[in-house]
Amino acid sequence: ATPELVSLPRSPQDQAASEAEASASISVDSSQPVTSIQIRLADGGRLVQKFNHTHRVSDVRQFVASARPALAATEFVLMTTFPNKELTDESQTLKEANLLNAVIVQRL
């Protein structure tokens, strides 16, 4: 017999703590150009984070994964809103990917 695994739903405090940790993990250099990116999550949530223009698409993905640990184990894609385009080249900077002050959508 194997023990049954029960996962407890995350409380809003846990979620807020994860978001705060994720936000703190992004080091923004205020002497460089800064942009805000809004991320609409697959779970219906919304995150807004400041990034430098030189941050990469992979930094945004890492931010989403650490802000929502429950979604980190799930494969997801990040897309622009209009025109819909999947962000496949994660080595691009936000400026190169034309994501300055953009809205990004997470799809599972």
Summary of the structure (lengths in Angstrom):
residues: 108
radius of gyration: 15.2
end to end distance: 33.3
largest distance: 59.0
contacts: 276
relative contact order: 0.21
helix: 27%
strand: 25%
